């Protein structure tokens, strides 16, 4: 029972030096994004499939483009 969708996972990266602490990512996906000291921190760098849509939406909401969700072979 091999499913090709399981072969692709997603990783999130955050550039804390670009973060200005707007917190829109946290509002959209607090399971992955948190603010610590006013800057984004990640609860995990691997995005669970059930959170992928919200993780991408949170990354895209960042006015500083400090967050990137990318596919990784796995």
PyMOL Python script that loads the backbone (N, CA, C, O; Angstrom):
from pymol import cmd

cmd.read_pdbstr("""\
ATOM      1  N   UNK A   1       0.847  -1.188   0.000  1.00  0.00           N
ATOM      2  CA  UNK A   1       0.000   0.000   0.000  1.00  0.00           C
ATOM      3  C   UNK A   1       0.887   1.243   0.000  1.00  0.00           C
ATOM      4  O   UNK A   1       1.048   1.879   1.042  1.00  0.00           O
ATOM      5  N   UNK A   2       1.446   1.591  -1.113  1.00  0.00           N
ATOM      6  CA  UNK A   2       2.358   2.724  -1.238  1.00  0.00           C
ATOM      7  C   UNK A   2       1.614   3.941  -1.768  1.00  0.00           C
ATOM      8  O   UNK A   2       0.971   3.888  -2.817  1.00  0.00           O
ATOM      9  N   UNK A   3       1.710   5.023  -1.034  1.00  0.00           N
ATOM     10  CA  UNK A   3       1.059   6.263  -1.457  1.00  0.00           C
ATOM     11  C   UNK A   3       2.137   7.301  -1.724  1.00  0.00           C
ATOM     12  O   UNK A   3       2.990   7.542  -0.871  1.00  0.00           O
ATOM     13  N   UNK A   4       2.107   7.904  -2.874  1.00  0.00           N
ATOM     14  CA  UNK A   4       3.141   8.860  -3.239  1.00  0.00           C
ATOM     15  C   UNK A   4       3.098  10.105  -2.365  1.00  0.00           C
ATOM     16  O   UNK A   4       4.133  10.743  -2.172  1.00  0.00           O
ATOM     17  N   UNK A   5       1.932  10.474  -1.829  1.00  0.00           N
ATOM     18  CA  UNK A   5       1.846  11.674  -0.999  1.00  0.00           C
ATOM     19  C   UNK A   5       2.642  11.519   0.294  1.00  0.00           C
ATOM     20  O   UNK A   5       3.048  12.518   0.886  1.00  0.00           O
ATOM     21  N   UNK A   6       2.875  10.281   0.743  1.00  0.00           N
ATOM     22  CA  UNK A   6       3.659  10.057   1.948  1.00  0.00           C
ATOM     23  C   UNK A   6       5.144  10.264   1.695  1.00  0.00           C
ATOM     24  O   UNK A   6       5.911  10.437   2.642  1.00  0.00           O
ATOM     25  N   UNK A   7       5.557  10.251   0.452  1.00  0.00           N
ATOM     26  CA  UNK A   7       6.960  10.421   0.114  1.00  0.00           C
ATOM     27  C   UNK A   7       7.393  11.882   0.212  1.00  0.00           C
ATOM     28  O   UNK A   7       8.588  12.172   0.264  1.00  0.00           O
ATOM     29  N   UNK A   8       6.444  12.786   0.236  1.00  0.00           N
ATOM     30  CA  UNK A   8       6.764  14.207   0.288  1.00  0.00           C
ATOM     31  C   UNK A   8       6.314  14.771   1.622  1.00  0.00           C
ATOM     32  O   UNK A   8       5.154  14.637   2.013  1.00  0.00           O
ATOM     33  N   UNK A   9       7.237  15.393   2.303  1.00  0.00           N
ATOM     34  CA  UNK A   9       6.876  16.085   3.526  1.00  0.00           C
ATOM     35  C   UNK A   9       7.245  17.557   3.341  1.00  0.00           C
ATOM     36  O   UNK A   9       7.850  17.944   2.342  1.00  0.00           O
ATOM     37  N   UNK A  10       6.872  18.347   4.308  1.00  0.00           N
ATOM     38  CA  UNK A  10       7.143  19.778   4.233  1.00  0.00           C
ATOM     39  C   UNK A  10       7.876  20.230   5.477  1.00  0.00           C
ATOM     40  O   UNK A  10       7.606  19.771   6.587  1.00  0.00           O
ATOM     41  N   UNK A  11       8.799  21.130   5.266  1.00  0.00           N
ATOM     42  CA  UNK A  11       9.590  21.690   6.352  1.00  0.00           C
ATOM     43  C   UNK A  11       9.345  23.197   6.375  1.00  0.00           C
ATOM     44  O   UNK A  11       9.158  23.831   5.336  1.00  0.00           O
ATOM     45  N   UNK A  12       9.350  23.746   7.571  1.00  0.00           N
ATOM     46  CA  UNK A  12       9.191  25.189   7.715  1.00  0.00           C
ATOM     47  C   UNK A  12      10.487  25.772   8.266  1.00  0.00           C
ATOM     48  O   UNK A  12      11.123  25.194   9.148  1.00  0.00           O
ATOM     49  N   UNK A  13      10.858  26.911   7.735  1.00  0.00           N
ATOM     50  CA  UNK A  13      12.046  27.641   8.196  1.00  0.00           C
ATOM     51  C   UNK A  13      11.624  29.062   8.542  1.00  0.00           C
ATOM     52  O   UNK A  13      10.796  29.657   7.853  1.00  0.00           O
ATOM     53  N   UNK A  14      12.191  29.597   9.603  1.00  0.00           N
ATOM     54  CA  UNK A  14      11.888  30.968  10.003  1.00  0.00           C
ATOM     55  C   UNK A  14      13.185  31.744  10.159  1.00  0.00           C
ATOM     56  O   UNK A  14      14.132  31.271  10.787  1.00  0.00           O
ATOM     57  N   UNK A  15      13.220  32.922   9.593  1.00  0.00           N
ATOM     58  CA  UNK A  15      14.371  33.815   9.703  1.00  0.00           C
ATOM     59  C   UNK A  15      14.057  34.831  10.806  1.00  0.00           C
ATOM     60  O   UNK A  15      13.425  35.859  10.561  1.00  0.00           O
ATOM     61  N   UNK A  16      14.508  34.523  12.015  1.00  0.00           N
ATOM     62  CA  UNK A  16      14.203  35.398  13.154  1.00  0.00           C
ATOM     63  C   UNK A  16      14.769  36.805  12.960  1.00  0.00           C
ATOM     64  O   UNK A  16      14.224  37.762  13.510  1.00  0.00           O
ATOM     65  N   UNK A  17      15.848  36.949  12.193  1.00  0.00           N
ATOM     66  CA  UNK A  17      16.425  38.279  11.979  1.00  0.00           C
ATOM     67  C   UNK A  17      15.523  39.143  11.100  1.00  0.00           C
ATOM     68  O   UNK A  17      15.624  40.370  11.125  1.00  0.00           O
ATOM     69  N   UNK A  18      14.644  38.510  10.326  1.00  0.00           N
ATOM     70  CA  UNK A  18      13.706  39.257   9.484  1.00  0.00           C
ATOM     71  C   UNK A  18      12.364  39.488  10.181  1.00  0.00           C
ATOM     72  O   UNK A  18      11.572  40.327   9.752  1.00  0.00           O
ATOM     73  N   UNK A  19      12.112  38.741  11.257  1.00  0.00           N
ATOM     74  CA  UNK A  19      10.829  38.803  11.954  1.00  0.00           C
ATOM     75  C   UNK A  19      10.681  40.123  12.695  1.00  0.00           C
ATOM     76  O   UNK A  19      11.615  40.587  13.349  1.00  0.00           O
ATOM     77  N   UNK A  20       9.499  40.725  12.587  1.00  0.00           N
ATOM     78  CA  UNK A  20       9.191  41.953  13.317  1.00  0.00           C
ATOM     79  C   UNK A  20       8.113  41.721  14.378  1.00  0.00           C
ATOM     80  O   UNK A  20       7.657  42.671  15.014  1.00  0.00           O
ATOM     81  N   UNK A  21       7.704  40.472  14.571  1.00  0.00           N
ATOM     82  CA  UNK A  21       6.779  40.140  15.643  1.00  0.00           C
ATOM     83  C   UNK A  21       5.332  40.520  15.425  1.00  0.00           C
ATOM     84  O   UNK A  21       4.608  40.754  16.393  1.00  0.00           O
ATOM     85  N   UNK A  22       4.889  40.588  14.180  1.00  0.00           N
ATOM     86  CA  UNK A  22       3.493  40.924  13.914  1.00  0.00           C
ATOM     87  C   UNK A  22       2.538  39.871  14.483  1.00  0.00           C
ATOM     88  O   UNK A  22       1.443  40.207  14.933  1.00  0.00           O
ATOM     89  N   UNK A  23       2.945  38.611  14.464  1.00  0.00           N
ATOM     90  CA  UNK A  23       2.147  37.552  15.064  1.00  0.00           C
ATOM     91  C   UNK A  23       1.020  37.004  14.218  1.00  0.00           C
ATOM     92  O   UNK A  23       0.221  36.208  14.712  1.00  0.00           O
ATOM     93  N   UNK A  24       0.925  37.400  12.966  1.00  0.00           N
ATOM     94  CA  UNK A  24      -0.148  36.866  12.118  1.00  0.00           C
ATOM     95  C   UNK A  24       0.014  35.367  11.910  1.00  0.00           C
ATOM     96  O   UNK A  24      -0.976  34.644  11.806  1.00  0.00           O
ATOM     97  N   UNK A  25       1.240  34.902  11.849  1.00  0.00           N
ATOM     98  CA  UNK A  25       1.479  33.466  11.693  1.00  0.00           C
ATOM     99  C   UNK A  25       0.936  32.699  12.896  1.00  0.00           C
ATOM    100  O   UNK A  25       0.353  31.625  12.743  1.00  0.00           O
ATOM    101  N   UNK A  26       1.128  33.248  14.082  1.00  0.00           N
ATOM    102  CA  UNK A  26       0.663  32.610  15.316  1.00  0.00           C
ATOM    103  C   UNK A  26      -0.861  32.557  15.348  1.00  0.00           C
ATOM    104  O   UNK A  26      -1.442  31.552  15.759  1.00  0.00           O
ATOM    105  N   UNK A  27      -1.501  33.624  14.918  1.00  0.00           N
ATOM    106  CA  UNK A  27      -2.964  33.660  14.882  1.00  0.00           C
ATOM    107  C   UNK A  27      -3.516  32.582  13.955  1.00  0.00           C
ATOM    108  O   UNK A  27      -4.554  31.987  14.244  1.00  0.00           O
ATOM    109  N   UNK A  28      -2.836  32.330  12.856  1.00  0.00           N
ATOM    110  CA  UNK A  28      -3.325  31.374  11.857  1.00  0.00           C
ATOM    111  C   UNK A  28      -2.967  29.933  12.217  1.00  0.00           C
ATOM    112  O   UNK A  28      -3.787  29.032  12.035  1.00  0.00           O
ATOM    113  N   UNK A  29      -1.764  29.704  12.723  1.00  0.00           N
ATOM    114  CA  UNK A  29      -1.312  28.330  13.000  1.00  0.00           C
ATOM    115  C   UNK A  29      -0.461  28.269  14.271  1.00  0.00           C
ATOM    116  O   UNK A  29       0.755  28.088  14.198  1.00  0.00           O
ATOM    117  N   UNK A  30      -1.098  28.420  15.432  1.00  0.00           N
ATOM    118  CA  UNK A  30      -0.336  28.410  16.691  1.00  0.00           C
ATOM    119  C   UNK A  30       0.289  27.057  17.023  1.00  0.00           C
ATOM    120  O   UNK A  30       1.154  26.973  17.895  1.00  0.00           O
ATOM    121  N   UNK A  31      -0.140  26.005  16.339  1.00  0.00           N
ATOM    122  CA  UNK A  31       0.459  24.681  16.560  1.00  0.00           C
ATOM    123  C   UNK A  31       1.910  24.636  16.088  1.00  0.00           C
ATOM    124  O   UNK A  31       2.691  23.811  16.562  1.00  0.00           O
ATOM    125  N   UNK A  32       2.272  25.514  15.160  1.00  0.00           N
ATOM    126  CA  UNK A  32       3.636  25.532  14.618  1.00  0.00           C
ATOM    127  C   UNK A  32       4.372  26.819  14.973  1.00  0.00           C
ATOM    128  O   UNK A  32       5.561  26.784  15.290  1.00  0.00           O
ATOM    129  N   UNK A  33       3.683  27.942  14.924  1.00  0.00           N
ATOM    130  CA  UNK A  33       4.322  29.237  15.148  1.00  0.00           C
ATOM    131  C   UNK A  33       3.981  29.781  16.532  1.00  0.00           C
ATOM    132  O   UNK A  33       2.831  29.734  16.967  1.00  0.00           O
ATOM    133  N   UNK A  34       4.995  30.295  17.211  1.00  0.00           N
ATOM    134  CA  UNK A  34       4.826  30.960  18.498  1.00  0.00           C
ATOM    135  C   UNK A  34       5.724  32.193  18.500  1.00  0.00           C
ATOM    136  O   UNK A  34       6.660  32.291  17.708  1.00  0.00           O
ATOM    137  N   UNK A  35       5.434  33.120  19.385  1.00  0.00           N
ATOM    138  CA  UNK A  35       6.324  34.267  19.568  1.00  0.00           C
ATOM    139  C   UNK A  35       7.055  34.082  20.894  1.00  0.00           C
ATOM    140  O   UNK A  35       6.460  33.738  21.915  1.00  0.00           O
ATOM    141  N   UNK A  36       8.336  34.317  20.845  1.00  0.00           N
ATOM    142  CA  UNK A  36       9.178  34.240  22.042  1.00  0.00           C
ATOM    143  C   UNK A  36      10.083  35.463  22.023  1.00  0.00           C
ATOM    144  O   UNK A  36      10.864  35.654  21.091  1.00  0.00           O
ATOM    145  N   UNK A  37       9.975  36.276  23.040  1.00  0.00           N
ATOM    146  CA  UNK A  37      10.756  37.521  23.042  1.00  0.00           C
ATOM    147  C   UNK A  37      10.358  38.428  21.904  1.00  0.00           C
ATOM    148  O   UNK A  37      11.161  39.240  21.446  1.00  0.00           O
ATOM    149  N   UNK A  38       9.119  38.300  21.436  1.00  0.00           N
ATOM    150  CA  UNK A  38       8.622  39.139  20.351  1.00  0.00           C
ATOM    151  C   UNK A  38       8.979  38.659  18.951  1.00  0.00           C
ATOM    152  O   UNK A  38       8.645  39.317  17.966  1.00  0.00           O
ATOM    153  N   UNK A  39       9.663  37.505  18.853  1.00  0.00           N
ATOM    154  CA  UNK A  39      10.058  36.978  17.547  1.00  0.00           C
ATOM    155  C   UNK A  39       9.534  35.555  17.379  1.00  0.00           C
ATOM    156  O   UNK A  39       9.304  34.839  18.354  1.00  0.00           O
ATOM    157  N   UNK A  40       9.352  35.165  16.121  1.00  0.00           N
ATOM    158  CA  UNK A  40       8.802  33.845  15.813  1.00  0.00           C
ATOM    159  C   UNK A  40       9.757  32.733  16.242  1.00  0.00           C
ATOM    160  O   UNK A  40      10.971  32.826  16.062  1.00  0.00           O
ATOM    161  N   UNK A  41       9.176  31.686  16.810  1.00  0.00           N
ATOM    162  CA  UNK A  41       9.873  30.427  17.059  1.00  0.00           C
ATOM    163  C   UNK A  41       8.976  29.318  16.534  1.00  0.00           C
ATOM    164  O   UNK A  41       7.756  29.468  16.477  1.00  0.00           O
ATOM    165  N   UNK A  42       9.584  28.217  16.154  1.00  0.00           N
ATOM    166  CA  UNK A  42       8.836  27.090  15.612  1.00  0.00           C
ATOM    167  C   UNK A  42       8.703  26.005  16.666  1.00  0.00           C
ATOM    168  O   UNK A  42       9.669  25.690  17.362  1.00  0.00           O
ATOM    169  N   UNK A  43       7.515  25.435  16.787  1.00  0.00           N
ATOM    170  CA  UNK A  43       7.333  24.303  17.697  1.00  0.00           C
ATOM    171  C   UNK A  43       7.869  23.032  17.066  1.00  0.00           C
ATOM    172  O   UNK A  43       8.195  22.077  17.770  1.00  0.00           O
ATOM    173  N   UNK A  44       7.964  23.012  15.730  1.00  0.00           N
ATOM    174  CA  UNK A  44       8.517  21.903  14.968  1.00  0.00           C
ATOM    175  C   UNK A  44       8.968  22.441  13.621  1.00  0.00           C
ATOM    176  O   UNK A  44       8.449  23.456  13.156  1.00  0.00           O
ATOM    177  N   UNK A  45       9.920  21.781  12.992  1.00  0.00           N
ATOM    178  CA  UNK A  45      10.304  22.214  11.646  1.00  0.00           C
ATOM    179  C   UNK A  45       9.688  21.328  10.569  1.00  0.00           C
ATOM    180  O   UNK A  45       9.703  21.683   9.391  1.00  0.00           O
ATOM    181  N   UNK A  46       9.147  20.174  10.967  1.00  0.00           N
ATOM    182  CA  UNK A  46       8.444  19.306  10.022  1.00  0.00           C
ATOM    183  C   UNK A  46       6.947  19.565  10.169  1.00  0.00           C
ATOM    184  O   UNK A  46       6.400  19.486  11.269  1.00  0.00           O
ATOM    185  N   UNK A  47       6.299  19.870   9.068  1.00  0.00           N
ATOM    186  CA  UNK A  47       4.879  20.227   9.097  1.00  0.00           C
ATOM    187  C   UNK A  47       4.023  18.976   8.955  1.00  0.00           C
ATOM    188  O   UNK A  47       4.099  18.291   7.935  1.00  0.00           O
ATOM    189  N   UNK A  48       3.205  18.665   9.966  1.00  0.00           N
ATOM    190  CA  UNK A  48       2.277  17.537   9.831  1.00  0.00           C
ATOM    191  C   UNK A  48       1.280  17.815   8.698  1.00  0.00           C
ATOM    192  O   UNK A  48       0.844  18.950   8.505  1.00  0.00           O
ATOM    193  N   UNK A  49       0.932  16.769   7.960  1.00  0.00           N
ATOM    194  CA  UNK A  49       0.045  16.932   6.798  1.00  0.00           C
ATOM    195  C   UNK A  49      -1.245  17.656   7.150  1.00  0.00           C
ATOM    196  O   UNK A  49      -1.743  18.457   6.358  1.00  0.00           O
ATOM    197  N   UNK A  50      -1.789  17.381   8.330  1.00  0.00           N
ATOM    198  CA  UNK A  50      -3.067  17.992   8.699  1.00  0.00           C
ATOM    199  C   UNK A  50      -2.943  19.493   8.989  1.00  0.00           C
ATOM    200  O   UNK A  50      -3.954  20.192   9.065  1.00  0.00           O
ATOM    201  N   UNK A  51      -1.715  19.989   9.151  1.00  0.00           N
ATOM    202  CA  UNK A  51      -1.508  21.417   9.401  1.00  0.00           C
ATOM    203  C   UNK A  51      -0.913  22.144   8.197  1.00  0.00           C
ATOM    204  O   UNK A  51      -0.667  23.348   8.264  1.00  0.00           O
ATOM    205  N   UNK A  52      -0.683  21.436   7.115  1.00  0.00           N
ATOM    206  CA  UNK A  52       0.028  22.017   5.979  1.00  0.00           C
ATOM    207  C   UNK A  52      -0.644  23.272   5.439  1.00  0.00           C
ATOM    208  O   UNK A  52       0.022  24.287   5.236  1.00  0.00           O
ATOM    209  N   UNK A  53      -1.939  23.218   5.206  1.00  0.00           N
ATOM    210  CA  UNK A  53      -2.634  24.372   4.623  1.00  0.00           C
ATOM    211  C   UNK A  53      -2.499  25.602   5.520  1.00  0.00           C
ATOM    212  O   UNK A  53      -2.220  26.698   5.032  1.00  0.00           O
ATOM    213  N   UNK A  54      -2.695  25.428   6.820  1.00  0.00           N
ATOM    214  CA  UNK A  54      -2.600  26.556   7.751  1.00  0.00           C
ATOM    215  C   UNK A  54      -1.161  27.015   7.936  1.00  0.00           C
ATOM    216  O   UNK A  54      -0.918  28.205   8.133  1.00  0.00           O
ATOM    217  N   UNK A  55      -0.198  26.090   7.876  1.00  0.00           N
ATOM    218  CA  UNK A  55       1.212  26.463   7.980  1.00  0.00           C
ATOM    219  C   UNK A  55       1.612  27.350   6.803  1.00  0.00           C
ATOM    220  O   UNK A  55       2.315  28.346   6.978  1.00  0.00           O
ATOM    221  N   UNK A  56       1.162  26.984   5.610  1.00  0.00           N
ATOM    222  CA  UNK A  56       1.455  27.790   4.419  1.00  0.00           C
ATOM    223  C   UNK A  56       0.760  29.143   4.514  1.00  0.00           C
ATOM    224  O   UNK A  56       1.358  30.173   4.204  1.00  0.00           O
ATOM    225  N   UNK A  57      -0.494  29.141   4.939  1.00  0.00           N
ATOM    226  CA  UNK A  57      -1.233  30.396   5.083  1.00  0.00           C
ATOM    227  C   UNK A  57      -0.540  31.313   6.099  1.00  0.00           C
ATOM    228  O   UNK A  57      -0.426  32.519   5.881  1.00  0.00           O
ATOM    229  N   UNK A  58      -0.081  30.729   7.204  1.00  0.00           N
ATOM    230  CA  UNK A  58       0.637  31.515   8.208  1.00  0.00           C
ATOM    231  C   UNK A  58       1.925  32.099   7.663  1.00  0.00           C
ATOM    232  O   UNK A  58       2.243  33.260   7.921  1.00  0.00           O
ATOM    233  N   UNK A  59       2.668  31.302   6.910  1.00  0.00           N
ATOM    234  CA  UNK A  59       3.910  31.783   6.301  1.00  0.00           C
ATOM    235  C   UNK A  59       3.630  32.905   5.304  1.00  0.00           C
ATOM    236  O   UNK A  59       4.339  33.911   5.270  1.00  0.00           O
ATOM    237  N   UNK A  60       2.592  32.720   4.497  1.00  0.00           N
ATOM    238  CA  UNK A  60       2.263  33.732   3.487  1.00  0.00           C
ATOM    239  C   UNK A  60       1.725  35.015   4.111  1.00  0.00           C
ATOM    240  O   UNK A  60       1.764  36.070   3.477  1.00  0.00           O
ATOM    241  N   UNK A  61       1.218  34.942   5.354  1.00  0.00           N
ATOM    242  CA  UNK A  61       0.670  36.126   6.016  1.00  0.00           C
ATOM    243  C   UNK A  61       1.766  37.026   6.574  1.00  0.00           C
ATOM    244  O   UNK A  61       1.490  38.165   6.952  1.00  0.00           O
ATOM    245  N   UNK A  62       2.995  36.542   6.633  1.00  0.00           N
ATOM    246  CA  UNK A  62       4.088  37.307   7.224  1.00  0.00           C
ATOM    247  C   UNK A  62       4.449  38.494   6.334  1.00  0.00           C
ATOM    248  O   UNK A  62       4.874  38.306   5.194  1.00  0.00           O
ATOM    249  N   UNK A  63       4.282  39.725   6.850  1.00  0.00           N
ATOM    250  CA  UNK A  63       4.605  40.891   6.020  1.00  0.00           C
ATOM    251  C   UNK A  63       6.095  41.023   5.718  1.00  0.00           C
ATOM    252  O   UNK A  63       6.472  41.743   4.793  1.00  0.00           O
ATOM    253  N   UNK A  64       6.945  40.344   6.479  1.00  0.00           N
ATOM    254  CA  UNK A  64       8.391  40.408   6.273  1.00  0.00           C
ATOM    255  C   UNK A  64       8.922  39.232   5.463  1.00  0.00           C
ATOM    256  O   UNK A  64      10.118  39.167   5.179  1.00  0.00           O
ATOM    257  N   UNK A  65       8.033  38.288   5.080  1.00  0.00           N
ATOM    258  CA  UNK A  65       8.446  37.067   4.369  1.00  0.00           C
ATOM    259  C   UNK A  65       9.543  36.326   5.130  1.00  0.00           C
ATOM    260  O   UNK A  65      10.496  35.823   4.536  1.00  0.00           O
ATOM    261  N   UNK A  66       9.391  36.266   6.460  1.00  0.00           N
ATOM    262  CA  UNK A  66      10.407  35.641   7.318  1.00  0.00           C
ATOM    263  C   UNK A  66      10.218  34.136   7.435  1.00  0.00           C
ATOM    264  O   UNK A  66      11.072  33.447   7.992  1.00  0.00           O
ATOM    265  N   UNK A  67       9.094  33.614   6.909  1.00  0.00           N
ATOM    266  CA  UNK A  67       8.794  32.184   7.064  1.00  0.00           C
ATOM    267  C   UNK A  67       8.620  31.545   5.692  1.00  0.00           C
ATOM    268  O   UNK A  67       7.975  32.107   4.807  1.00  0.00           O
ATOM    269  N   UNK A  68       9.205  30.361   5.531  1.00  0.00           N
ATOM    270  CA  UNK A  68       9.110  29.621   4.273  1.00  0.00           C
ATOM    271  C   UNK A  68       8.717  28.187   4.580  1.00  0.00           C
ATOM    272  O   UNK A  68       9.312  27.545   5.446  1.00  0.00           O
ATOM    273  N   UNK A  69       7.713  27.686   3.868  1.00  0.00           N
ATOM    274  CA  UNK A  69       7.346  26.266   3.934  1.00  0.00           C
ATOM    275  C   UNK A  69       7.794  25.655   2.614  1.00  0.00           C
ATOM    276  O   UNK A  69       7.430  26.138   1.542  1.00  0.00           O
ATOM    277  N   UNK A  70       8.585  24.593   2.698  1.00  0.00           N
ATOM    278  CA  UNK A  70       9.125  23.993   1.476  1.00  0.00           C
ATOM    279  C   UNK A  70       8.974  22.481   1.506  1.00  0.00           C
ATOM    280  O   UNK A  70       8.980  21.858   2.568  1.00  0.00           O
ATOM    281  N   UNK A  71       8.840  21.907   0.323  1.00  0.00           N
ATOM    282  CA  UNK A  71       8.776  20.458   0.187  1.00  0.00           C
ATOM    283  C   UNK A  71      10.155  19.864   0.391  1.00  0.00           C
ATOM    284  O   UNK A  71      11.163  20.426  -0.035  1.00  0.00           O
ATOM    285  N   UNK A  72      10.179  18.722   1.048  1.00  0.00           N
ATOM    286  CA  UNK A  72      11.429  17.968   1.184  1.00  0.00           C
ATOM    287  C   UNK A  72      11.152  16.525   0.863  1.00  0.00           C
ATOM    288  O   UNK A  72      10.117  15.987   1.254  1.00  0.00           O
ATOM    289  N   UNK A  73      12.063  15.891   0.155  1.00  0.00           N
ATOM    290  CA  UNK A  73      11.900  14.476  -0.157  1.00  0.00           C
ATOM    291  C   UNK A  73      12.086  13.691   1.126  1.00  0.00           C
ATOM    292  O   UNK A  73      12.994  13.970   1.909  1.00  0.00           O
ATOM    293  N   UNK A  74      11.235  12.720   1.337  1.00  0.00           N
ATOM    294  CA  UNK A  74      11.364  11.978   2.574  1.00  0.00           C
ATOM    295  C   UNK A  74      10.693  10.706   2.441  1.00  0.00           C
ATOM    296  O   UNK A  74      10.680   9.913   3.382  1.00  0.00           O
TER     297      UNK A  74
END
""", "prot")
cmd.dss("prot")
cmd.show_as("cartoon", "prot")
cmd.util.cbc("prot")
cmd.orient("prot")
